[in-house]
Amino acid sequence: MSVTLIVLLFTTKMLIIQSQLLTELSAALTVLLSTTKMLTIQSQLLTELSAALTVLLSTTKMLTIQSHFTDNFSGLLLSFL
């Protein structure tokens, strides 16, 4: 009977340890999930920022081209005056 109680006690302790480890693993997985969600959101925001910067660069190039045309046109008008 004593050996059976010792085995039962040992098994109970092992189950308690396993339960604690599973609780810690669950907490770690929750943190990992939250971090993954945050990284996904950051990735989406960076994609949108990249698109906005591409549009800004394109607009800047267009304004630069327009400025050169305006300068050339002004110079042409002044040469006729």
Secondary structure by P-SEA (a helix, b strand, c coil): caaaaaaaaaaaaaaaaaaaaaaaaaaaaaaaaaaaaaaaaaaaaaaaaaaaaaaaaaaaaaaaaaaaaaaaaaaaaaaac
